[in-house]
Amino acid sequence: MKTVDLAVIGAGYWGRKVAEEYLQLAKVDSNFNLAHVCDLKEANLKNCADSLNLDPDKLCSDYEAVLKSPDIDAVHICTPNETHYQIGLQALKNGKNVLMEKPLALSGKDGWNLCSVAEDRHLCLQVGHIYRFSNALKKVRALIDDGCFGKLYYLKLQWTTWMPSPLGRDIIFDLGPHPIDILNFLLDKWPSKVSCVGKAYRRPSLEEVAYFYLDFGENLMSVVELSWLHPGKTRELTIMGSQRAATVDCLRQRIHVFEDNSGRDYDVEVLENNTIFDEIHHFVTSIRDESNHKNPGRVGASLVSVLESLRTSLREERPVKVGIEH
């Protein structure tokens, strides 16, 4: 079995969680090694050292040296959104397989360029769409494919929480990728037309609340609510069909089905899984077997194109047709 040496780039809140899962992977895969955790901030590296009990030689601030090292096979990039394209491109050009946290880039052009570079060099490029690995959502997709809901009418996603607004980020690109990716995962297609409204409340610009309308054709639509001002934390999907409806708690992986007009409702059994671990395990497996890709870079680039269309709709105050470049 091919040995894989990997570095995590970015050791903030999410990077630490990711590094912890890679350490767990190393315990069950003797041919995998978490070689480095990189961050420009010494405080983040110290937090990793203290919380994960990492050896000092695994911590570094010079991520560019890591990207150039012939000993590193892959990187998992957990840096701020605006750095994704630059660091991802450097990694690919240095021959590294890449798992990029969402979004893949901040423009469709950049996203598709990363895909082209990866394909030209026969490298694995994946995106951190962790809900593709949720047992609950995999079950929902199977129910849709089996015709459980009859003809699908619409899907609604509420992706809300209260939190301080991240500096320099709008909610469309920061919180929007997961709901859009879930829709693509369940329906196996992208919307043909989108509309978006949004507002900033605690700062002069950069939206903190947004609502998406997505038209998938054939009388199928979806509505998405995003908010950083809503009390509590909700990650919920509702599916309405001609025969049944369901609500899905995407955090707790719970599915509740409602029979049409019968008054009967019931839970669907789901074995809750660790989506982060399953995602990184899949990435390492994909490096060893190039045909085994469930979340390829092209999905991430297409998703960025949808987000760009939503931004255009918001700016121009009109519905926008979605163009997927490739």
N, C-alpha and C positions, 0 to 999 in steps of 0.2 A: 504494500500500500504506500502511495506517495506521501512523504512527509511534508507537512505544511507549516511554515513559520509565518506568523501573522503579527502585525502591529496595529494597535488602536490609535488613531490620530484624533485627539480631542478628549480631554479627561474631565469635562464638566459633569453635570448631573447625569446625563444620559450615557456619556462615555464610561463613567464608572460602572453603571449598571451593565453595559455591554461587556466591559473587561471582566466583571465578575462571572458572567456566563461563559466567557471563553476559558476562564480558569476551571470552571466545572467541566467544560468539554475536554480539557486536557487530562482530567482525571479518568475519563472513560475512553479516550482516544490517545493511545501512546504515540501515535504518529503526528499529533498536533502539538504545537508549542506557541503560547503567547509570548512572543519575543520582546516586545516593547509596548509601553504606553507613553504617548507623546502629548505634551501640551506646552504652550508658551508661558503659562502661568505657574510659577513654583508652588503657589497655594493649592492648585488643583492636583499637582503631582504629589504633594505631601498628603493630601486627603486620600489619594489612591493608595499611597504607601501605608498609611495608617489603617484604612478600612479594609483593604484587601491583602495586607501583609505581603506586599510585593518587595522583591529584592531590589536594592538601589540600582543594580545594573540593568534592570528592565525599564527604568524611568529615564526619560530624556526630553529635552526642550528643543532639540534640533531635528524637527521632523523631516527636513529636506535631506539630511544625511541618511535617515532611515529609508526614505524613498529611493535613494541611490544605492543602498546596500544590496549586494548580490545575494545576501543570506535571507532576505525577506521575500516571501512568495506572494503575500497578500496584505491589504490594509482595509480596515473598517474605519470610515471617515465619519466622525461625530462632531465636526466643527460647525460654527455658525453658517447659516444658509448661504450668505453672500460669499463664502470662501469655497463652497463645494466645487464649482467648476474649475477653479485654478488648481486646487490640490488634487482633485480627481484627474485632471489632465496630466499633471506632473507624475502622478502615480502610474497611470497607464503608459505614458511615454517611457517610464523607467521599467516597464515590463511587469508591473504588479497587477494582480487580480484585485478588483475593488468591490466592496459593499459600501454603498453610499447611503447615509441617512436621507430621508426625504426632506425637501424635494431634490431630485437629481441635479437640477440647476435652476437658475432664476429666469431663463428664457428657453423657449423651445429650440432655438438655433443652437444654443450651447449644449442642451441635452442631447440633441441628435448628433452633434459633433463628438461628444464623449462616446456614444454608441458606435460611431464609425471608427474611431481610434481603437476601441476595444475589439471590434470585429476584425479590423485589419491586422491586429497583432494576436488574434486568437486568444484573447484574455476574457476572463469572466467579469462581467459588470452587472451588479444587481443593486436593487434599491430597497431601503428599509421599510417595506410595506408589510409590517408585522401581522396585520389582520388577515393576510392571505394564509397565515399559518394557524389561525384560530380554529379549533375543532368545532366551535359553535357555528362559525360562518361557513366552514366546509360542509357542515350538516345542512345549513340553510340552502346552500347552492345545490346540494343533492335533492332537497325537497322541491326546489324550483324545477330542476331538471326532470324530476319524476312526475311533475304536474300536480303536486299537492295543492297549490293555491289556485289551480285553474288558470284562466287568463289573467296575467298580471295587470293591475290597474295603475298603481303607483307605489313608490317607496319613499319613505320620509326618514331622514337622519337628523338627530339632534346631537350636536357635538359642542357642548357648552361647559364652562367652568368659571370660577372667579379666580383671577390672577392678575398681578401687575402686568401691564403691556410690555412685551419684550422690546428692548431698544432697537430701533431701526427696522422693525418687522411689521408687516400687515397681516391680518388674520387669514386672508385668502390663501397666501402661499405657506403660512406657518401651520395653520390648523386644517386648512382645506384639503390637503392631499389625501388623508386617510379616508374621509367619506367618499371622495371621488374614486379612489382606488377600490374601495369596497363595492361600489356600484359596478365598476368594470369587472371585478372578480365574480360577482353574482350573475351579471347579465351577459358577460362576454362581449360587450360592445361599449363604445363611447357615445356620449350624447351628440346629436346632430346640431342642436341649437341650444344656447344657454342665455339666461338673464341673471343679473346680479344687482342687488342694492346693498349698501353698507354705510356705516357711519363711524366716525371717531368721536368719543365723548370726553375722555380724560386728557386728550392731547389735541393739538390743532390739526393733525393729519395722520394718515395711516390707520386704516379701519380696524376697529376693535369688535365690531358686530357686523355680520354679513348674512344675507339670505340668497341662496341659489335656487333658480328654477332650471331644470335640465330636461330637455325633450329628447327622448330616445326613439321617436317614431312609433308607428303602429299603435297610437293612442296610449303609449306608456310614458309616464313622466316621473320625476323625482323632485323633492324639495329638501334642501339642506339648510339647517340653522347653525350658525357659528357664533359663539360669544365668549368673550373674556370677562363679562360682567355678570353672568348668571350665577346665582348661589349654587353651591355644591358642584359635583362633577358628574356629568351625564354623557354617556356614549351609547346612544340607543338607536336602533333601527326598527322601523315599522313597515310591514309588507301588507298591502291590500290586494286581494285577488278575487276572482268571481266565485270561488268555492270556499276559501278560507283566508284568514288574516293571521298575522303573527307579530309579536314584539320580541326583540332580541336585545338583551343587555350585553353589549359587546365587551364590557369590562369583566363582568362575572361569568360570561359565557352561558347565559341562560336563555332558553327559547320557550315562549308561551304561545300556543296556537289556539285560535278561536274558530269554531265551526260556524259556517254561515247560517244565521237565523235559527240555529238549534238550541242556543243557550249553553252548549257544551264547550268547555275549554280545558286545556291540559298542558302540562309541561312535556317537552321533548328531552329525553335523557341525553346529556352531553358529558363526556369525560373531559373536564377542564385541563388544558395543557399550558405549558410555559412557552408562549409564542416567541419570545426573544431567543431562548435556547434552540427551539426548533428552527428558527430562521438562520442562526449562525451555523448550526450543524448542517443545514441544507447548503449554505454558502461553501463551507469547507468540502462537503461532498461534491458540489458542482465543480470545484477546482479539479478534483480528481476524475470527474465524469462530466465532460462538457455538455452532454445531452440532457443533463438533469437540472433544468432551470425552471423554477416556478414563478420567479419575479424578475424577469430579464430587464436590462436597461431600457429596451424599447418601450416597455410599459411605462417606465418612469418618464421617458421623453414625451410620450403621448399624453401623459397626465399633465405635464407642464404646459403643453399646448392648450389643453382644456382650461387650466388656470389662467393662462394668458387671455383666452377668449372671455373668461369671466371678468377679468380686470378691464378689458376693452368695453364690455357691456356696462360695467359700473361707471367708467369714465364718460362714455358717450350716451348713457341713459337710454339704451335700446337693446333689444335682443340681438345676439350675434351668432352667426353660423360658425361651427367648429371645424377647423381644417387641421387634420393630422397629416404632417408632412410626409411620413414614410409609412 
